[in-house]
Structures are given as structure tokens and as C-alpha cells.
Amino acid sequence: MLQDRYGNDLTTSSQEARDAYIEGVDFVLSANHGAEDAFKRAIAADPSFVLAHAGLARAYQLVARGKEAIETMAVARQHASGISEREQSHIAALDHLVGGNGAAAYKAIIAHLEDHPRDAFVAQPCTSVFGLIGFSGVAGREAEMLAFMHRLAPHYGSDWWFDSLYAFAQVEAGQTAIAVETIERSLAVNPRNANGAHIKAHIHYERGETDAGYNYISEWHKEFDKRAPLHCHISWHIALWALEQGDEARAWQVMEDEVMPDGAWGPPINVMTDTASFLLRAEIAGGKPRPDLWKKISDYASQSFPNTGLAFVDVHAALAHAMAGNSDELERVISDAKGPAGEVVSKMAEAYRAFAKQDWNEVVARLSPTMSEHERIGGSRAQRDLIEFTYLNALLKLDRSDEAERMLVMRRPNKIAAHSIHGLH
């Protein structure tokens, strides 16, 4: 029987379909462009190849084409008779995921991996800071992510995909030194793995290695397909480092051409959150306020995310609405925030309401209770530095620089060299 790259049996007799399926899986695992085409080629070679249909559905979901994802998953279910137990379980887990039932998907994935730990395509939704664990909203999710990856590690050896996400879990849990070894092992096998390059950038960031990170990711990015799911977000990393180095022209060029709405394609979650994050960081760094762009991203947030429930999105949407003066949408986020981290979202949204009014005492009062638990909103440590810097900026505006410096030393010691405490306001 034909097998995938991880040694899992596949119910197809077509070598062409199998090869195209492996390509599609690897495009997803590496966050590179090409998954849709590869899965479609697999389906063309074997229209009854169930996992190819499920793979295509997942590829659609990852680029926010939800309706097509659901429709394609329905086709997968139609062909699901006569396949192996593993494939039945694989389909069931992805069906929950594509259907939007994250809790059921997580439960099904954990059960599936007990029997089939090398089914990487099923494991993938639980990895990274944007996965089912990363967006769970529960306290301790960084430790949970590391534990999840650690349990799987004996089954993957030196696999480039697994090592890249293992390194991410390590660095987010504070195990930076070992993360360096893990990511270098991954990139030695597949240097064009976009997830790997992205995670290497995070490791440089956490180590305070501004020049090394900026130079590495800028060079790597030159040959990166703009259609890839991670292109927008990796561009955000470049823009932040350019801003940090004082190259405002480069930072704004990258943002306008590759991250912001109408600039370049990107999943809506990255377009909205990365734009809002950059705009506030630029203002905190002393840049000129851009009310036109705040309005644009506030409108984009309302259009792309009309309902609350995903904490990371909701916090950035609240920021955009506050800075744009869109009080109706801001109050909606504050009152309608829900999910496991709903109360954290409300406090942060209230803080950004105060930030827009330059009520620095209120910013400190609202953010203080969240500083020990902001991992619950999801995203990486680098992304959540937006919260840290908002708090620090408010302290500095209140002439509480000693307190701000103590906080930075305690919470983000590796950022001291890169950020003058007096340059944050």
C-alpha cells in the first residue's frame, strides 16, 4: 500500500495522487504557497482519494476561505466508506476543525494521536501560537503546548516540520537556548520552510538579536512567494525591526506594500492584527499619528470579524476601534467579549479606550490585572509585547520611569539593549 511521508498508509492506488498529496501536505506544513494546486492534482489523479479532499478543505480554511472549506470537507465525507480506521479518524478530526468546533477537534486530535502519533497533518492544528492550544484562552497554554510537542518528539526524529514547531514551543516557554539548536536542525534539512524561518526570527527577537534577526529574515524573505500564507506576517517582522533600527521609510514601505489592507494578500487575521499592532508601536516610538490608517483598519476589523470570540483578534480590533474613534464598535467588543479569555479582552479593550483618550492612569488601572495572564489572549510573546509596551508607555507618561524600567528588566530583560526606556514615549 502507498504511504505518506510519515509512513501512514493511504487508500489510493495512484502513485501520482500520492505524490501530489505529499506535496500538498508539505506546503501546508511549511506555510508555503502551492497546497491548493497540489491537492487538486491529487484529486484529479484519484477523485475518490478522501485525504486529498480533506487536505484541500484544510488548505482553504488556512487562507480564510471558510465556505469552500466546508463544502470540500462534505465531499471528503461522501467518499469516506472503505478507508482505513486511521483515515476515518483523520477525517473525523479535520471535519470538526473545518466545521468550527474547536473543542471537539482538539479532543478528537488528542485521541487520534494516541494511536497515530506520526499523522502530522492532524497534529498540525494543535501547534503554533495560532493553533487550538495557542488560542484556547486558558492559563498555562504555553506549558501545554510544550508538553504536547514533547510527547510527540520521540516519534519524529529530525523531521524538519516537527522541529520547527518544537522550537516555537520551546522559545515561547522560555527555553531559548535549546530552541536555537532545534530550529537550526530543522532549517538544515529544509531551509525554505517558512515556518522555520519565521520561528528563527522569533528566537532572534527573544534573544534581543536585532541585527542578526533583521538581516536573516530580510534576506530569506527575498525569494518568498507573496501568495504564501505567512508572507504578510513575516513582512510584519521585517517592518518592526526596521522601525526599531530607525529606518522608518523601510518600515512603512513594507507595511503598506505587504501587510496592510489593499497592499498585499494575507489571511485577514494577520492583516488586521499586524497592521493595528504596527500602527500603535509606531506611535509609541514617536511616529506621527495616522488617523486615516486607524479608520481603515477599524473598518477592516468590523468587516472581517463582525463577531467576537477569538481573544487575540478581539483585542486588536478594540485597539483599532479605539484609535479610530469608532466608539460603537469598541463598546460592542467590550460588552460582547466571550470565550475563556473574555474578561481579559474586556479589560484590555477598556485600556485602549483610555489610551485613545490619553487617560494614562486608567490605562495602568485596566492593564495591571492582565499583565500576569495576557498569554491567554493567544499570539506569541513578540506579539504580546504590544500589551507590555502599552503599559510601559502609560507609566512613562505618568513620569513613573523607575517603575517602568523595573518592569522591563523583570519581564523582558533581553529587550533592554534594543529599547531605551526613555525611547518608548
Secondary structure as UniProt FT lines:
FT   TURN            5..6
FT   HELIX           15..29
FT   TURN            30..31
FT   TURN            33..34
FT   HELIX           35..45
FT   TURN            47..48
FT   HELIX           50..62
FT   TURN            63..64
FT   HELIX           66..78
FT   TURN            81..82
FT   HELIX           85..98
FT   TURN            99..100
FT   HELIX           102..115
FT   TURN            117..118
FT   HELIX           120..123
FT   HELIX           124..126
FT   TURN            129..130
FT   TURN            132..135
FT   TURN            139..140
FT   HELIX           141..152
FT   HELIX           153..155
FT   TURN            156..158
FT   HELIX           160..172
FT   TURN            173..174
FT   HELIX           176..189
FT   TURN            191..192
FT   HELIX           194..206
FT   TURN            207..208
FT   HELIX           210..221
FT   TURN            222..223
FT   TURN            226..227
FT   TURN            229..230
FT   HELIX           231..244
FT   TURN            245..246
FT   HELIX           248..258
FT   TURN            261..263
FT   HELIX           268..284
FT   TURN            285..286
FT   HELIX           291..304
FT   HELIX           311..324
FT   HELIX           327..336
FT   TURN            340..341
FT   HELIX           342..356
FT   TURN            357..358
FT   HELIX           360..367
FT   HELIX           368..370
FT   TURN            371..373
FT   HELIX           374..377
FT   HELIX           381..397
FT   TURN            398..399
FT   HELIX           401..411
FT   HELIX           413..415
FT   TURN            416..418
FT   HELIX           421..423
//
